């Protein structure tokens, strides 16, 4: 097996303060992490954190890269409602700026839903609103100039959700000039068979063929629900529908792409075991430089 080039980490809570988040990252051996910079279930703007410098300096000291945030779940940049789109643009802009101040590199945002009037119209609105949000964020930030990069995540394809296919992810990447995040559980329930023989390698190959070098991040989640079910739900790696035997090939097809787990929290021991398992599946406990 080739040496591991993918940085491995997971989503961590910030509710106890950033010092606690960094302690958890260190104890788990995270090389990358994901956080929320605001309440994901409310429209309120991110609040300035008194411990922001603790997070910036601590992340740098631990060598965590990239630092990732997940945008609000309420955001729908493709909505048929102008009011909803305006709220979404404003929310994403403030999250990009707040994330930048925390040294966050990437902000994952859902592609949203077209609301019934077709994928092309939804895609047009998504592309336009991504541009508006980035422009607004740059204006909000002012002196520091630090604005995080938005990356668009694939969906499970339920109802009128956009970007359940790799081809549509490639389209938004090209038209909006953004990179993308692929969630393995979402891809599986959208119909990409990671459970097939050599499924990991084949799915990674399909992804690269569709989006080229625009893959910024992997959300590594096992799937609760069946292949093609279009029903979301995460399980710990190795405890759902995606066999762990598919993952070495998947990682091998995406060298250097950072990996963040959003799997259910367990005991500290269970979370540590999951981290070690994923590192081994990706090529080993120690990370090698990309291109070595």
Secondary structure in CASP SS format (residue, H / E / C, confidence):
PFRMAT SS
TARGET T0000
AUTHOR 0000-0000-0000
METHOD secondary structure of the structure
MODEL  1
X C 1.00
X C 1.00
X C 1.00
X E 1.00
X C 1.00
X C 1.00
X C 1.00
X E 1.00
X E 1.00
X E 1.00
X E 1.00
X C 1.00
X C 1.00
X C 1.00
X C 1.00
X C 1.00
X C 1.00
X H 1.00
X H 1.00
X H 1.00
X H 1.00
X H 1.00
X H 1.00
X H 1.00
X H 1.00
X H 1.00
X H 1.00
X H 1.00
X C 1.00
X C 1.00
X C 1.00
X E 1.00
X E 1.00
X E 1.00
X E 1.00
X C 1.00
X C 1.00
X C 1.00
X C 1.00
X C 1.00
X C 1.00
X C 1.00
X C 1.00
X C 1.00
X C 1.00
X C 1.00
X C 1.00
X C 1.00
X C 1.00
X C 1.00
X C 1.00
X H 1.00
X H 1.00
X H 1.00
X H 1.00
X H 1.00
X H 1.00
X H 1.00
X H 1.00
X H 1.00
X H 1.00
X H 1.00
X C 1.00
X C 1.00
X C 1.00
X C 1.00
X E 1.00
X E 1.00
X E 1.00
X E 1.00
X C 1.00
X C 1.00
X C 1.00
X C 1.00
X C 1.00
X C 1.00
X C 1.00
X C 1.00
X C 1.00
X C 1.00
X C 1.00
X H 1.00
X H 1.00
X H 1.00
X H 1.00
X H 1.00
X H 1.00
X H 1.00
X H 1.00
X H 1.00
X H 1.00
X H 1.00
X H 1.00
X H 1.00
X H 1.00
X H 1.00
X H 1.00
X H 1.00
X H 1.00
X H 1.00
X H 1.00
X C 1.00
X C 1.00
X C 1.00
X C 1.00
X E 1.00
X E 1.00
X E 1.00
X E 1.00
X E 1.00
X C 1.00
X C 1.00
X E 1.00
X C 1.00
X C 1.00
X C 1.00
X C 1.00
X C 1.00
X H 1.00
X H 1.00
X H 1.00
X H 1.00
X H 1.00
X H 1.00
X H 1.00
X H 1.00
X H 1.00
X H 1.00
X H 1.00
X H 1.00
X H 1.00
X H 1.00
X H 1.00
X H 1.00
X H 1.00
X H 1.00
X H 1.00
X H 1.00
X H 1.00
X H 1.00
X H 1.00
X C 1.00
X C 1.00
X C 1.00
X C 1.00
X C 1.00
X C 1.00
X C 1.00
X E 1.00
X E 1.00
X E 1.00
X E 1.00
X E 1.00
X C 1.00
X C 1.00
X C 1.00
X C 1.00
X C 1.00
X C 1.00
X C 1.00
X E 1.00
X C 1.00
X C 1.00
X C 1.00
X C 1.00
X H 1.00
X H 1.00
X H 1.00
X H 1.00
X H 1.00
X H 1.00
X H 1.00
X H 1.00
X H 1.00
X H 1.00
X H 1.00
X C 1.00
X C 1.00
X E 1.00
X E 1.00
X E 1.00
X E 1.00
X E 1.00
X H 1.00
X H 1.00
X H 1.00
X H 1.00
X H 1.00
X H 1.00
X C 1.00
X C 1.00
X C 1.00
X C 1.00
X C 1.00
X C 1.00
X C 1.00
X C 1.00
X C 1.00
X H 1.00
X H 1.00
X H 1.00
X H 1.00
X H 1.00
X H 1.00
X H 1.00
X H 1.00
X H 1.00
X H 1.00
X H 1.00
X H 1.00
X H 1.00
X C 1.00
X C 1.00
X C 1.00
X E 1.00
X E 1.00
X E 1.00
X E 1.00
X E 1.00
X E 1.00
X C 1.00
X E 1.00
X E 1.00
X C 1.00
X C 1.00
X C 1.00
X C 1.00
X C 1.00
X C 1.00
X C 1.00
X C 1.00
X C 1.00
X C 1.00
X E 1.00
X E 1.00
X C 1.00
X C 1.00
X C 1.00
X C 1.00
X C 1.00
X C 1.00
X C 1.00
X C 1.00
X H 1.00
X H 1.00
X H 1.00
X H 1.00
X H 1.00
X H 1.00
X H 1.00
X H 1.00
X H 1.00
X C 1.00
X C 1.00
X C 1.00
X C 1.00
X C 1.00
X E 1.00
X E 1.00
X E 1.00
X E 1.00
X C 1.00
X C 1.00
X C 1.00
X C 1.00
X C 1.00
X C 1.00
X H 1.00
X H 1.00
X H 1.00
X H 1.00
X H 1.00
X H 1.00
X H 1.00
X H 1.00
X H 1.00
X H 1.00
X H 1.00
X H 1.00
X H 1.00
X H 1.00
X C 1.00
X C 1.00
X C 1.00
X C 1.00
X C 1.00
X E 1.00
X C 1.00
X C 1.00
X C 1.00
X C 1.00
X C 1.00
END
